């Protein structure tokens, strides 16, 4: 005796194939096509998590705003601290008003205008230093982890020399020897001392991934060293490096402000939030607005990059899902 369920299934299959039914023949265009499933990967899952993370959205919005502010400060203020007559001594230490939102500093310069233009040097130092650190430390770490043996030993010992030098103390020593500095000089000095951290993270990540099954399979199929490195090792090893780089960007901005505060970072006529805080530190009890606004801008900038870095770390770490 034949199973009725099987017969029903066969009838359904026959109608789906194009047999006439009560409503007419079923054409191929009316068939429902199966939805294409999204291919799961670390980066796609991380991007989906970041889109739903309010901390990342707020931090990213602040970062975009700060980048635009540093690129085109004239969009946010009509004045310029570099033009003749920008500072007037008769306006010294005047409090904020409707015409001058942040008031004036000791030299009679508009604090709002200087705060807006000072963002450029701070963002330049953060972005350029982080880029150099990721390139130098990442490439050397990739080479050391993949090559191993003698190459790894030499690069690791060389890195330990720089890793033993504190970032801020070493920056003070080098910048004081160089004399006058600007945003580009500070970036190179901080990158010279900051790349060992990225080196160690990249090396460790490469060592964890180089012996995985997909790398062994690629090697067995005849893939070359460059192809394995660029297609298999680097995409899976770069995630922790990106996280540390995003968080370190705020650290480098703080380091530049500290060097400028001490008078060995960005030098006048350049403008920096650290320089503004240094100028205001003598009279901050008498005129606290001269200190609060540049210090607040610096704090918000560092906080924004740390928020983005923390959100990216949470998104790229499978253990935190």
N, C-alpha and C positions, 0 to 999 in steps of 0.2 A: 504493500500500500504506500502510495507516494505521500510525502509530507506536504500539507497544505501551505505551510509557510514558504517552502521552496517554490511551489507553484506561484504563489503571490509575488514572490521576488522576481521570478522570471517574467511575469506579466508586466510588472513595473519596469523592468529593464527593457522590454520590448517597446512599451510606450515611449520611454525616454529616447530610444533609438530612432523614433520617427514614425511609429505606427499611429493610425488615426485614433483620436479620442473624442470625447463629447464636445470638446471645445475646438477640435480641428487638429491638424497635424502639428507636431512640435518641430519647429525648425531649429537649425544649429545655432542661430543668433540668440534664440530665447533661452538657451541653456545657461545656467549660472556657472560662471567660471570660478574656480577655486581661488580664494584670495592668496596672494603671495605672502608668505610669512616673512617677517622681518628677521634678517640674519643677525643673530646675537653676537656681540663682540664687546670687549672691554671698553672701547672708545664710544661705541654707540650707546651702551648702557650708562656710561658716565655722563654723556651729553644729555641723555634723557633725565638723569638725576639732577644735573645742574639746572635744567630748565624749570624744575619744580622746587628748587632750593631758594628760599627768599634771601638767605644770607649772601649767596652768590649773586643774585640779581641786584641787590642793593650795592654790594661791593663793586660789581662790574659797571653799574651805572655811575658810581663815583669815579672809577678809574677812567671811563670814557670822558666824563666831564673834565677831569684833571688833565687828560691828554689834550683835549681840545683847548683848554685854558692855556696850556703851555705852548701850543703851536700858534694860536692866534689870540694873544692876550688883548689885542686892540678891539676884539669883539665885546669885551667885558668892561673896558674902560677907555674913555676918550683921551686921557692923558698918557704921558710917557715919562718915566723917571730920568730918562737920558736927554730930554730936551732942555734947552737953556731956560733958566728961570723956573724950573720945576719945584725948587725948594726956596722958601722965603722965611727968613728968621723971625719975622713978625708973627708968623703962624705957629711958632714953636710950642709943642705940647698942647695944642688946642684939642678939646674933647670932641667926640663924634657929634655930627649934626646931620640934618637932612641933605645938605649939599656934599658933605664929606663924611661918609658912613663910618669910617674907621678913625677919623681924626687925623692929627699930624704928629710926627715924631719930634725928636729934639732939634733937628736941623730944619724943621718946618716943611718937611716933605709929606705928601699925602700917603698915609699908611695903606689905604686901600689900593692905590695904584702900584705901590711897591710890592704889596703882597701878591697881587695878580701877576706882575712881571717876574717875581722871584720863583714862581712855580716852574718856569722854563728850565732853570739850572738844576733844580732838584729832580725833575722828571728825567732830564738828560742823564744825570749821574746814575739814577736808578736803572734806566733802560739800557744804557750803554754798558754799565758795569755788569749787569745780569747777562747781557748778550755775550760779552767777552768771556765771562766765567763759564757759561754753558758751552761755548765753543771749545775753549781750551781744556777745561776740566772734562767735558764730555768726550772729546776725541781721544785725549790721553787715557782716560779711564776705559774707553772701549778698546783701545789698542792693548793696554795692559791686561785686561780681563780675557780678551780673545787669544792673544799671543801666549801669555803665561811664561813660565820658565824664567830665563835670564832677563828678558825684556820687562816682565812684570816686576822682578826684583829691583832692577835699576830705577824704573819709574816710581815704584813705591818708596824707595829710599830717598829719591830726589823730592818727592812730594812731602815727605815727613819734615824736610828742612823748612819748607814754607808753612806747613801746617802748625809748626811749633811757634810761629810768630803771631801774636794776637793782632787781630784786624785793626782795631783802633790805635793801639800803641805803635804798631808798625807803620800805619798811615801817618801818624804824627811825626815819627822819625824821618820818613822819606820826604814828606811835604815840607818839613822845616829845613831840610837840606836843599830842596829845590828852590825855596824862596817863594816867589810869586806863583800863584796857581789859578786855574780856572776850572770850569766844569769838566773839560776833557782830560786835564791832568789828573784831577781827583778820580775820575773814572778809571784811568789806566792804573793808578796806584792801588785802588781798592780791588780791581780785578787781579792784579799781580798777587795780592795776598788772599783773595777769596776763592780761587779756582781749586785748591786742594780738597775742599769739602765736596764739590761736585765730582771730582776725580774718584774719591773713595766710594761715593754712592753709585756711580756708573760702573766702576770696576766690580763692586759686589753684586750688582744686578746682572751684569754680563756673566759672571761666574755661576750664578744661579740658573741662567737660561741656556748656557752654551751646551749643556749635556742633556737637555730635554729630548723627548722622543721625536718631536717634529724636526729638530736640528739634525739628529742622527739619520732620520729618514731622508731629509734633503741631501745630506752628504752621501748616503747610499745611492740615491738617484743620480748622482753625478754633478750636483750643484757646486759651483765654485765658491771660493772663500768670500769674494766680494758680494755675490748674490745672497749667500747665507747670512752675511753680516747685515746687509741693508734690508732684506726682506723678512728675516726671521728674528735675528738677535736684537737689532736696534729698536724696532717697534715695540717689542715686549720688555725692553730694559729701560726705555726712556721715561716711563710714567713717573717713577719716584724722583727723577732728575727735574722734571717739569714742576712737580709739587714744591720741591726745595727751592728751585729758582724763583717761583712766584712769591714764596714767603720771604726769601732773601732780598727781594727787590725793595721791600719796605725797610729792611735792615740797612741796606746801602744808602738809602735816602737819609736815614737817621745818622749814619756815619758821616755823610757829607755835611749835615747840619752841625754835627759836633766839631768837625775840623774847621768849618767856617766860623763857628762860635769862638774857637780858640785863636782865630786869626791866621790860620795856616791852610785854609781851604780856598774857597772862592774869594778873590780879592776885589776891592773896589777898583774901577767903577762897576764891577759886576754886582749883581743883587742875589742874595740868598736868604732863605728863611733863617738860617743859622746866623748870618751877619745881622739881620734885623733883631733877632733875640739878643745878640751880643750888645748891640747899640742900646737896646731898651733895658738891659739889666741894671744899669746904673740908676735910672730914674723910674723904675717900675712901681715903686710905692707912691710916687708923686703922680704918675700918669700910667695906670695899669693897662690902658687900652693899647699903648704902644707895644706891650709884650704879649697880650692875650691874643690878638688877631693873627700875627705870624706863627705863634706857637700853636694856636688852634688849627691853622691850615696845615702845619706840619703833622700834627697828631691825626687829623682826619685822613691825610694822604697815606700815612703809614698804616693806619687802621684799615683803609680800603684795600690795600694790597694784601694785608694779612688775612682779611676776610675772604678774598678771592682764593688765596693759597690754601686756607683751611677747607674751603668748600671743594676745591679740586682734589685735595688729599682724600677727603671723605668719599668723593665720587669714584676715585681710581683705586680705592682699597676694597677689594671684595669682602674682606672680613667685617667691614662696617656696614654692609648692605642689610 
